Amino acid sequence: MTTRAILNYVKNHPSGKVKIAYADNDGILRGKYVSTEKFLSTANRTTSFCDVIFGWDCGDASYDNGRYTGWHSGYPDAPARVDLTTFRKIPWENDLPFFLGEILDKKGLPSHVCPRQLLKKILAEAAKANFYPVFSQEFEWFNYAETPHRANEKNYKDLTPITPGMFGYSILRSTLQNALFTDLFDGLKKFDVPLEGLHTETGPGALEAAIVQAGILEAADRALLFKTAVKEIAYRHNIMATFMAKVNEQLPGCGGHVHQSLWNKSAKKNLFYATADKYGMSELMKNYIAGQLYCLPHVLPMYAPTINSYKRLVEGAWAPTTLTWGIDNRTVALRVLNGSEKSTRVEIRVVGSDVNPHLAMAAALASGLYGIKKKLKLQKATEGNGYRDYSHGTLHSTLHDATQAMKKSSLAKEILGEKFVEHFVQTREWEWRQHLKPVTDWEMKRYFEII
């Protein structure tokens, strides 16, 4: 739609209101309803939004180590703008108009704390090299026949999954929950988050969806909106959806794998494909993958941002633990899919479903571009069990170790920007310190009587 058509739709919507949202560090949408009059008065110019969304964590606790904002600054409003190109209609809210926004600095320039602005910065670097990044994300998640109140009353224990048993790719289970499946598939399409596929995953109440590929900015927007939209649609069925990376040590984790390729847009050519190569991989693709492997230890918190993330990254749990790549190999960090010119791409399997998609895609693209720029040579492909290929190192096993590596990394600062890295690292250090405080059930069971 043209800008004029979008604004006319907003103006004439019978609700008299608009929903706007900004993504915080954790990819949580923070927003509000505004009146149509208020929205139209700021639609084509700078507005503002409280900068606290980058000064607190996912539980609204204020960081005590942040520099961007805090008690020391008084949590003022930050300059912001709504991106009219993100316009969508929310089907489950009477086609209410919806927009994503971005945070600016005091000079009206992109703010270093804003995840979407970071991705746009990396995208601009790709565009300078005449690369058009085409990305998509797929998500696994668990669903429970609970309400937020009931789950809280149960202390998030003994929750009832919407289906029992380990039943991946089940036609029976998709029939049992057909109303939910239909609302997800159809509702997301109407919300301009189209799916390639939707199916049950192995695990009680587990589902997986693959989002249709797009240019990287649109792909990240779709992935971000997918997670909240799924939760909202699930609410309508008295179901709670969770994108935690690991809900139970006995069950598989939840991936958020990101698929990537670089194209020459005008020539409609996939730059990752080469007919002469035995794997169908161009030298550009090899450089790109080499860059991702090289940079991965430096940016891991952007793929695995929570304490819980690292409980997914364990051997034999369908998530990688080593710095490896391979052809159609689900045990490695980077899986190459090389079926045809159109479909040749690389899938980074490190990413969990708990990520902020803008940050994960920004890290992936920046790392790949670094490999191209430096013409990094790609190591030998792993064949067989990638969990046992230690020849190029392993991933950090805790958020603390991964964050400290990123904090000390001149490479991370080079490819992402020093100010962003400083801010993001501070948020992950805070997250680590919060988890050290509670006395856990595990500790009580292990130590209460015997120690």
N, C-alpha and C positions, 0 to 999 in steps of 0.2 A: 504493500500500500504506500501511496505517497504521503508526505508529511501532512499535506492538507486533508487528505482522506482520514488519516489517523486522528487528527485534531477534531474533525467533524464528527467522527464516531464518538470520541470522548464527550464532546459538547452535547450530543443528542442522546447519550445513554440515559435511560430512565432512572437509574439509581442515583444520579447526581454526585457520584463519587468515583475515585480512581484508587487502585492499590499500587503502591510503589515499594521497592525493596532494594537493600544494599547487602552484599555478602560480607561477613566479617572474616577474621583470620581462619576460622574453622569451617567456612563455607556455609554457615547458618544464615538464612535470610532474616535480616532485621528491617522492618518496614512499618508502614501504617497506611490507613485510608486517609485520603485528603479530598476535600470538596472539588467538584469540577471547576469551580471558579478559581480556587487556589492553584490547582494544577495548571490551568490554561494561562494563568498570570506568570508562571515561571517555566513553562514548557520549552521556551526557546532562549532561556538565559540561565545564569547561575542561580541556584537555590542554596539550601543548607540542610545539614542533618547532624544530629548530635555526634560528636567524635568519640563518645564513650564506647561505641561499637568496636573501636580498635584499642580500647583501654580496659577491656574486661574479657573474661574467659567465657567458655560455653555455659557456665553456670551463673553468669553475671557477677562474678567476684572480681573486684578491681585488681589489676596487676600492681605489684608493689615495686616493680623493676623497670617499668616502661618509661621511655623518654618522650614518646609522641604526645601522649596526654596522660592525665592522672589528677590526683588531688592537687598536685603542684601547679596545674594549669587551670583548674576549675571546670574541667570538662566542657569547653565551649562548643558551639556549633562549628562544624567545618564547612567550607564551601563545597558544593556538590552540584551535580547536574544529572538530569534524567536523560537516558539515551533513547530517543524516540524509535530507533531501529529495533529495539527489543520489544516493541509492542506485541501484546498477546491478549486474547480474550480468555477469561477463566470460565470454562464450561460449567463447572459445578457451583458457580456464583453468578448465574444468569448472564454469562458472557461479559462479566465486569472487565473493563480495561485494566491492564497490568503493564508495568514498566520496571526495568532494572535501572539502577543509578550507579554513579561513580563518585568517588571522593576526590576533591582537588586540594591543592595547597593554598596558602594565602595569596599567592600571585595568580591563582586561577589555572595553574599547571597541574598535570597529573600528580597525585600524592603517592609517595613511596610506600605507604601502608596499604594501598588499595589493590587487592588481588587482580581485579579486572584490568586495572591500569598497568600492572606489571606484565600481564599477558599481552596487552596491546603494544607495550614497548618491545617485547621480544618479537612479536609479529612484524613490527616495523623493520626490525633488523633482517628478518627473513625476506621481506618484500624488497629491500635494497639489493639483495642478491638474486632477485627475480624468482623467489621460491613462493609457492602458494601451498601452505601446510593444510592438508586434509586429515582431520582427526575424528575419532569417535570414542565413546566410552561405553563399557558394559558394566552392569552392576549385579551383584548377588546380595540378597538381603533376606532376613527372617521376618515372619509375620505371626502375630499372636492374637488370639481371640480375647483381647483385653481392652480396657479403657485406661487412659492415663491415671484416673483415680484408683482403679483396682490394682494396676501395676504398682503404684506407689504404696498402697496399703499392704501389698504382698512383699514390699521391699525388693521388688524385681526378682523374686524367687518363685520357682514352681509356676511359671507362666504357661498358659495353655496354647500350644501351637495350633494353627488353623487346620493342619493335617498331621497325622502321626507317621512315624517311620521314615526310612531313608529311601526315597522314591524319586530319583532324578529322571527327567524327561518323561514324566508320567502323563499319559492321556487320561487315565482314570481320575487322577487328582485335579487336573485342570477342568474336568467336567464337574467334579464335586464342588469346586470353587468357581464355577463358570461366571457367576454374577460379578465377582471381583475381577477375574481375568478380562471380562468384556469391558468393564468400566475403566480398567487400567489401559488397555489397548486403545479403546475408542476415545477415552477422555484425554489421554496424552497426545493423541494425534490432533484432536481439536485444539489443544493447547500449544500446538506447533512444537511438540517434542515427539516426533514420529519414531516408532520402534521398528526394527528389522525383525525382531523375534522376542517371544516371551514364553518361558517354560518353567517347570518345577526344577529345582536343583536338589542334589542329594542332601537330605536333612529334613527334619520335621518342620513344615511350614516355610521351607526355603524356596525362593523364586530367583530367576535370573532374567534380565532383559538386556538386549543390545539396542542401542540408539543408532539411528541412521546417521551416517557420516556427513560432515559438512566442513566448511572452512573453520579453522581452529577456534576463532572467537565465538562463532555460532555454536560450535560443538561444545565448548565449555559452558556457554549459557544454557544449552539444552541439558547438559549433565547436572548442572547446579539446580535447575528448575525441576528436573526429574525427581530428585530426592525429596524435595518438599511436596511436589505434586502427588507422588506415591503415598506419602504419609497422609495428605489431606483426603485423597480418594479412599484410602484404607479406613480413616475415621468414619466415613459414611457407611461403612460395613461393620462398625464396632470392632475394628481390627487395628492393632498397632504394628507399624512397620519399623524395623530398626536396621540401620546401616552400620552398626558396630562391626569392626573387623573380626571379632571373635566373641561369640556369645556363650560358648561353653567349650571347655578343653576337650570334650569327647566328640565334638562336631567339627566339620570343616569350617574354615574361615570364610569371610566374604570379600571377594576381590572386586576391584574397580578398574580392571585392565583398560589401558588406553592404546588404541590402534592409531598408527601414524604413517603418513607418506607425504612426500613433497612432490608437487606438480608444477609444470609450466602451464599456467592457466590459459594463456592465449593459444598455445598449441594443443591444449587438452592432452598433455603427455605426462605420464607417471615417470618422474625422474628416478625412481627407485628400481625401475625394471631395465634389464639388459638381456637381450636374446643370446648373446655370445657367452655369457657366464653360465657355468654348470648349475648354479643355483638360481639363475635368472636375476641376479643382484648386480646393480650398477656399482661402480666405484664410489659414487656419491652416497649410495645407501650404506656401503661398508664403512665409509668414513663417519657417517651419521651414527651408526650403531656403535662403532668404536668410541665415539664421543660420549654416548650415553653410558657405556660401561665405565669409561674413565671417570666421568663426573659423578656417577651414581653415589659413591660413598660421601661425596661432598654436599649432596642435596637430598639425602635420604629422608629427612624430616618432612619434605614437601610431598613425598609419596606415602610416608608412614608417620602421621603427625601426632598420634596419641599414644598413651601408655599401652592401650589395648592393641594397637597396630602390631606390635612386636610379638604378641601371642599368636598371631596368624602366621608370621614369618618363621615357621619351624619346619624341620625336615618331615617329608612325607604327608604334608597337609595341603597339597595343591597350591602352595605358595613358595616362591624361590628363597634360597638362603645363600646362594653363591653368585659371584660375578661372572655369569656365563650367558652364552647365546646358543641357539640351535635352530634347525629347520623343523618346524611343526613339532616342537618338543615342549611339553607342558611342565617340565621339571626345571627349566632354566629361567633366568631373569628376563631375557629378551627372546621372544619366539618369532621367528620369521615365517610369514605366510606368503608363498610364492606361486600361487596357482595360475596366475595370468597377469598380463600387463595391467589390466584394470584393478585387480585385487591385491597385487604385491604390496606388502606393508610389513611393519614391525609392531609387535604387541609387547608392551612393557607390562609384565605380570607382577611386578613388585607392588604396584599401586593397590591399596585397599579401598573398600567401599566407603571408608570414613574420611576420605580426603576432601579438600576444597578443590574442585575440578580446575578452576583457573590457575591455581598454584601448581598442581600436578602437571598440567599441560605446559605451563610456562617453563617449568624445570626441564621437562622432556625436550621441548623444542630448543631451549637455550643450550642444553647439553649436546644435542645432535648438531646444531650449528657450530658449536665449538669444535667438534670432531671434523667437520667439513673444512672449517677455517684452518685448522692445524694439520689437515690431511693425515689424521691418525690412522694407523694400520689396524685392521681388525684381526683379533686373535682367532685361532682355530675354533671351528664350531664344536660344541659339545655333542657327542653322540651317546645316547643311553641316559643313564641316571645323573642328572645335573647336580643332585644333592651331594654326590661324592666327588665332583670335580672341583678340587680346592686350588687348582693351579694358578688362578688369578685372584684369589681372595674370597672372603665371605662378607655378607652384609653385617652391619652392626646389629646387635641383638637387643638393645634397649634404646628408648628415646633419649636417655641421658647421653649415651656414647655417641649416638648419631648427631645429636644437637651440638655436643662439644666439637665433633669433627667439623661440622658446618661453621661453627663459630670461629675456628682457627683457620678456616680455608680461605686463602687468597683467591682460589679459583671460583668459589661460590660468589665472592664479592665481585669478581671480574665479570661473570656472565649474568648476574642478577642485579647487581648494584649494591654498594656498601650499606646505604641507608636501609634498604629493604632487608638485607641479611641481618643487620643489627636488630631491627624491630622484630622480625620473625623469630630469631633465636631467643630473644627475651621472652616471647610468649611461650616457647617450648620449654625453656628453663623453668618458668613459672608452673607449667603443666606438670613437669617432673616433680617439683617440690610439693605440689598439692597431694600427689598420690602417696608421698612418704608419711603423711600425717595419720590417716585412719588406721585403726586396728582392724585387721581383716578377719573374716570367718576362718580362713586357712590358719592364721596365727592362733586363734582361739582353740581350734581343734588340735593343733599340733603341740601347743605348749601349756595349755591351761592346767591339765592334771599332772603331766609327767615331769615338767621342769621344776 
